């Protein structure tokens, strides 16, 4: 049989590995939540882009900034949504 010192060392090694595993599981859960958030945002922005594509050039577009709706140019709104989709996609598919 092994010595008590060897058993104690093995116990410590197992505890360290269990702690490492726990940290990895927390990281995976955190990354999953972040990915879920980005996936939802991507879907929302793609839906907004589809809606913007249905509008005519003279349509009024408003952007919510805090509690205020601010009139925005259709081309600018379209460009902002496309850039947001590009950013979110880059974060998702890195």
N, C-alpha and C positions, 0 to 999 in steps of 0.2 A: 504494500500500500504506500501511497505518496505521503510525504511529510506534511505536517500541519502548515508549514510555511508555504509549500507548493499549493496546497488547497486554498489558502488565503489569497495567494497571488492569482490563482485561477478565478476565484470569486470576484476579485477586484476587476480583472479583465472582462469578465462577463457583465458586470455592472456598467463598465465603461461602454461596452458594445450595446447594451440595452439603452443607455442614455443617448448614444449616437443614433440608434434606430428611432428613438422617440423624436429626436430633433428632425430627422429626415421625414418622418411621418407628418410632423407639424408643417414643414416646408412644403410638402406635397399638397396638404390641405389648403395652405395659403395660396399656392400657385393655382390650384383648382378654382378657388374663389375669384382670383384675379382674372383667370381665363374666362370664367362664366360671366363676369361683369363685362369684359370686352366683347364677348360673343353677343350679349344682349344689346350693347351699345351699337355694334356693327349692324345688327338687324334693324334697329330703330333708325339708324342713319340711312340705310339702304331704302327703307320705306319712305323716309322724307325725300330722298333723291327721286324716287318714282313719282311721288306727289308733285315735286317741283317740275319734273319733266312734262307733266300734264298741263301746266299753266302756259298761258300765252305771254308774249313779251310785255304786254301792258298790265298784267295782273299785279295786284298789290301783295307784297310779301312783308310779313312782320317777324321780327326776332324778339324773343322774350329776354330782356336784360333786367334781372332782379324782378321787381314788381311791375315793370313798364314794358309795353310793346313798342318797339322802335321800327319804323319803316325801313326796309332794306331793299336794295336793288336785286332783281331776280338773278342776274348774272353773278353778283357777289355772293348771294345766298347759295347758289349752285356750286360755286367755286369753294366756299367754306365747307359745305357738306362733303364734297369730293375729297378735299384735303383731310377732313376728319376721318373719312372712310379709309383713305390711304394710310394715315397714322395708325388707326386701330388695327388694320390688316397687318401692318408691319410689326406691331406689338404681338399680335396673335401668332403669326407664322415665322417667328424668329428661330 
